[in-house]
Amino acid sequence: MPPAYWRGRRLQRGQRWQQAIDAYRAALPSPDDAEVQFRIGYACEKQGDLPAARTAYAEAVRDAAQALPIRQYRLGFVADALREWEGAAAAYSAAIEAGGTVPNWFYRLGRVLERLERWREAGEAYAQAIRRGGDRPAWRSRLFRTCCMTGDWRGVSAYYRRDEAVPADVSALLEAAAPELTPERVAAALAAGEKAGVLPAEWWQSAYVRLFNLGRLHEAYAAKRLAVTRARQRAERGLEDSVRHRLDAAASCIDQADYGAALELLRPLAGGVDAAAEEAREMAAGACLMQGDIAGASALWRFTEADRPFRRLIEGKRIAIVGAANSGLEAGAEIDAADIVIRTNFLNPDSVAERAALTGARTDISYYNFAFEEKNRARILAVLRENPLKAVVLHQAGYGQASTAYAGLLPVRRNYLFRGLYGFTAYAIPRILYDVLRYRPAEVRLYNSDFFLGKDIHYQGYLKPGDYPDHDPEFVFMMSYHDILRNFLFTRRLRDLGLCSGDSVCTAVLALSPEEFLHRMTVRVGALKPDSA
């Protein structure tokens, strides 16, 4: 290779990307143009010039008689980031066909196939990712999503039941066609599952998601109770084997409201400094909160330097958390009278101004959903430069890269998450509420939060028509994956403990019993569920 190539390699190791690009380009033509183009693409990608990276990677693939899998993958990764789904799918597929076996490559292929609505192919890619890389919850959730769209759960059933002999009346929950799942048949399957103790937690979690997406929420949560029971039994058998077993057992205990048992499991883990210890502390703090031990939760919460300016904003203040629903209440003056106003996914200040009589004119802090922030980062940054806030809070996923984009613009910190319930991923209001409480506010009041029981699409309260589709095909699935009942129960419990209050719409929803909530949510899901679920 020419000397310029090796000079480029030295500059690349020093992360001097533009100089490396210049050196590599000076090496062209070379005995191996594909290698040089690949290096140019990598340096362009690291510098943030994705179109140039895509062009160079395409050249690296075109010029190579047998393109290495990693070259095809990097081309797919950049096309993916540029939202060029067809090109990304072709490149990921080529990387795999060329011998790529990295589980995450299959997962990424599944994501772009999903965006192209090639549901069965996406499901096959997710299944390959799981088989090769373990049963990660995020991968499992995407596989479930494709099953909801195709209506075919037999592959999932076969994977989780393995060679286990399963009574036909139980296996029907996943293997029978939806019209054949009569209430009597589902009841018999659930009763048999209770008695026999067969099938792992993931199989019953699959049944929960399927039944939920069919609009049969009461039956779905009966299946989920079995999933949690199986998860706890399995985790307790392996307590001495791994930290993960102990965390899983604690999560199952919290889901079953057995907070004392959860705390006993978590205490040996909570004193460390690694990621598992942090997760254990947050789970233990959540368990303390749920049983009303505020002092216990406070003793477990840790803080970083990035938390200091946020604490000064929150501690001892009256906080208004404004959600994404469209309650129709004229609460603007009351919201603006709070010391701090928090909104979700702040993007359109003109829309906030137009709705000032309903939801107030001020925004002091915005919490951003990971997918929303990643998709709209350039727009968000442009808005914040013109409409500076006091702070933004970003999701833990991708926090390192995202926080760099906001550095110097305004204070930024990551959201602390309570991950203590089986299959529970918090929606915006419970997530913000848990995070804010650690900074000891004087009062927290929730506005525009109806837990998706309102008539309008859930984000109509803060986005413009061009920012959301008329129908969100993931709406019902995400309610099942996030576990809307657990979000409701978590918030209701904190309300009962006097840790928050709400406007009249929110208060009316939180006054519902779990059975009433599920009944009303069943009606809501029935109007929105995909036909193929």
Secondary structure, 3 states (H helix, E strand, C coil): CCHHHHHHHHHHHCCCHHHHHHHHHHCCCCCCHHHHHHHHHHHHHHHCCHHHHHHHHHHHHHHCCCCCHHHHHHHHHHHHHCCCHHHHHHHHHHHHHCCCCCHHHHHHHHHHHHHCCCHHHHHHHHHHHHHHHCCCHHHHHHHHHHHHHHCCCHHHHHHHHCCCCCCHHHHHHHHCCHHHCCHHHHHHHHHHHHHHCCCCHHHHHHHHHHHHHCCCHHHHHHHHHHHHHHHHHHHHHCCCCCHHHHHHHHHHHHHCCCHHHHHHHHCCCCCCCCHHHHHHHHHHHHHHHHCCCHHHHHHHCCCCHHHHHHHHHHCCCEEEEECCCCCCCCCHHHHHCCCEEEEECCCCHHHHHHCHHHHCCCCCEEEECHHHHHHHHHHHHHHHHHCCCCEEEECCCCHHHHHHHHCCCCCEEECCCCCCCCCCCCCHHHHHHHHHHCCCCCEEEEECCCCCCCCCCCCCCCCCHHHCCCCCCCHHHHHHHHCHHHHHHHHHHHHHCCCCEECHHHHHHHCCCHHHHHHHHHHHHHCCCCCCC
